[in-house]
Amino acid sequence: MKNIITKRQKELLGIIYQYIKDSGFPPTFEEMRESLGVSSNQSIIDLLEKLKNKGFIKKSESSARGITILPAGYEVLGNPPLAPFLGATAAGAPLEIIETIGEWQSLSGEVAQFSGEIFLLKIQGESMINVGINDGDIVLVRKQDEFISGDIVLAQTSEGSTVKRFISQDKPPYIYLKPENPNPQYKNILFTDETRLIGKVLSVLNKNNWRAVK
């Protein structure tokens, strides 16, 4: 069956998990060889390919360390998912995401059930305080391609990234990003050809507790 993992495959998956958790990066081929006690890269390549085909990992062909553990991989290991911390984004005027390479955080049981490609961002600004997203909070974002009106989203605009409520309606202004703060300084952001929705904000970490965002 596709999702059955062998002892050797699980051993390598565990090595990858521990390297990401400890160092913030997946292991190199050399590190995987040494940890697994094999002498050839081909042995590692074959195991990685099997893990990928069974849906336990995702591999990026453009990066030697481009290995991401998928939800099925965490499940078979029995370990909490790890989410990369990508720095800061705005809940105010858009700003550029500052990517913080090598920082990962294990997720608690409250949010570990979320599947897909997820990551963490720190919020700067107060445009979303009415939904409990405050300046300095951490949000959990899931990358996805489809959204419905009312979703809290991470969006990329011509000026940078921002967290807002996505609105799509059949009257002007039709499609826009809405702040959740009554202060008139926070205005709707109209969609342009450069606007792109990156992911849906699922949860916010406030006072050491995760809370779903609605």
C-alpha positions in Angstrom: 0.0 0.0 0.0 1.1 3.5 -0.8 1.3 4.9 2.8 3.1 1.9 4.4 6.5 3.0 5.6 9.4 0.6 6.0 11.8 0.7 9.0 14.6 2.3 6.9 12.3 4.9 5.4 11.0 5.8 8.9 14.5 6.0 10.2 15.5 8.5 7.5 12.3 10.5 8.1 13.1 10.7 11.8 16.6 12.0 11.0 15.1 14.7 8.8 12.6 15.7 11.5 15.3 15.9 14.2 17.7 18.0 12.0 14.9 20.5 11.2 13.9 20.7 14.9 17.5 21.1 16.1 19.1 23.2 13.4 16.3 24.8 11.5 17.3 23.1 8.3 16.9 19.7 6.7 20.1 17.6 6.6 22.5 17.5 3.7 23.1 14.3 1.8 26.3 13.9 3.7 24.5 14.3 7.1 21.8 11.8 6.0 24.4 9.3 4.9 26.4 9.5 8.1 23.3 9.4 10.3 21.9 6.4 8.4 25.2 4.6 8.1 25.3 4.3 4.3 28.1 5.2 1.9 26.3 6.3 -1.3 24.1 9.2 -2.1 22.1 6.9 -4.3 20.8 5.0 -1.3 19.6 8.4 0.2 18.1 9.4 -3.2 16.1 6.2 -3.4 14.8 6.5 0.1 13.8 10.1 -0.4 12.0 9.3 -3.6 10.0 6.5 -1.8 9.1 8.9 1.0 8.0 11.5 -1.6 5.9 9.0 -3.6 4.2 7.8 -0.4 3.3 11.4 0.5 5.5 11.7 3.6 7.7 14.5 2.3 7.8 17.1 -0.4 11.1 17.8 -2.3 12.2 20.9 -4.1 14.4 20.1 -7.0 16.0 23.6 -6.9 17.4 23.2 -3.4 19.7 20.5 -2.0 18.1 21.0 1.4 14.6 21.5 0.0 12.8 18.8 2.0 9.4 19.5 3.7 7.7 16.9 5.9 4.0 16.6 5.0 1.2 15.9 7.5 1.3 12.1 6.8 5.0 12.2 7.7 4.4 13.8 11.1 1.5 11.3 11.7 3.6 8.2 11.0 6.4 9.5 13.2 4.0 10.4 16.0 5.7 13.8 16.4 4.1 17.3 16.5 4.3 19.2 13.2 7.0 21.9 12.8 6.2 25.2 11.2 8.7 27.7 9.8 8.8 31.1 11.2 9.0 33.6 8.3 9.3 36.8 10.2 6.9 39.7 10.2 3.9 41.0 8.2 1.6 43.9 8.6 -1.9 44.3 10.1 -1.9 47.9 9.0 -0.1 49.3 5.9 1.4 46.5 3.8 5.0 45.7 4.4 7.5 43.2 2.9 7.6 39.8 4.6 11.0 39.5 6.3 12.0 35.8 5.9 13.8 34.5 8.9 15.7 31.5 7.7 16.3 28.5 10.0 13.7 29.2 12.7 11.0 26.5 13.2 8.5 26.0 16.0 6.7 22.8 17.0 3.0 23.2 17.1 0.8 22.3 20.1 -2.1 19.9 19.9 -4.4 22.9 19.6 -3.2 23.6 16.1 -1.3 20.5 15.0 -4.3 19.1 13.2 -4.1 21.7 10.4 -2.8 20.1 7.2 -1.1 21.6 4.2 1.9 23.9 4.0 1.8 26.1 7.1 4.0 28.8 8.5 4.1 31.4 11.3 4.2 35.2 11.1 4.5 38.0 13.6 1.9 40.7 13.2 2.9 44.4 13.1 0.0 46.9 13.4 -3.5 47.1 14.8 -5.8 47.0 11.8 -7.2 43.5 12.8 -7.9 44.1 16.5 -11.6 43.4 16.2 -10.9 39.8 15.3 -8.4 39.5 18.2 -5.2 39.9 16.1 -3.1 42.4 17.9 0.3 44.0 17.4 3.0 41.5 18.3 0.8 38.4 18.0 1.9 35.3 16.1 -0.5 33.9 13.4 -0.5 30.5 11.8 -1.1 30.7 8.0 -1.9 27.9 5.6 -0.9 28.3 1.9 -3.9 27.6 -0.4 -5.2 28.6 -3.8 -9.0 29.0 -3.1 -10.7 31.4 -0.7 -14.2 32.5 0.1 -15.5 35.9 1.1 -14.9 36.5 4.7 -11.7 34.6 5.1 -8.9 36.2 7.1 -6.0 36.1 4.6 -2.3 36.9 4.1 -2.2 39.0 0.9 0.6 40.3 -1.3 0.0 43.7 -2.8 2.2 46.1 -4.8 3.3 47.6 -1.5 4.0 44.4 0.4 2.2 41.8 2.5 -0.7 42.4 4.9 -3.3 40.4 6.9 -6.9 41.5 6.2 -10.4 40.1 5.7 -11.0 39.1 2.1 -14.3 40.4 0.7 -15.8 39.4 -2.7 -19.3 40.8 -3.4 -21.5 41.7 -6.4 -21.5 45.4 -5.8 -18.7 48.0 -5.8 -15.9 47.8 -4.8 -16.5 44.1 -5.6 -13.2 42.6 -4.4 -11.1 44.1 -1.6 -9.2 43.6 1.6 -11.0 44.9 4.7 -9.4 45.9 7.9 -11.1 45.0 11.2 -10.5 48.2 13.1 -13.1 51.0 13.2 -10.4 53.7 13.2 -10.8 55.6 9.9 -7.1 55.6 9.3 -7.5 51.9 8.3 -9.0 51.8 4.8 -10.1 49.1 2.4 -7.4 47.9 0.0 -8.8 47.4 -3.5 -7.7 44.5 -5.6 -5.4 45.2 -8.5 -3.6 43.0 -11.1 -0.7 42.8 -8.6 -2.8 41.6 -5.6 -2.3 38.0 -4.7 -3.8 35.9 -1.8 -1.0 33.8 -0.3 -2.8 31.9 2.5 -5.5 31.7 5.0 -4.9 32.8 8.7 -6.1 29.9 10.8 -5.1 30.8 14.4 -3.5 33.5 16.5 -1.2 32.9 19.4 -2.1 35.4 22.2 -1.0 35.2 25.8 0.5 31.7 25.1 -2.9 30.3 23.9 -3.8 29.4 20.3 -7.3 30.7 19.2 -9.1 30.1 15.9 -9.5 33.2 13.8 -12.9 33.9 12.3 
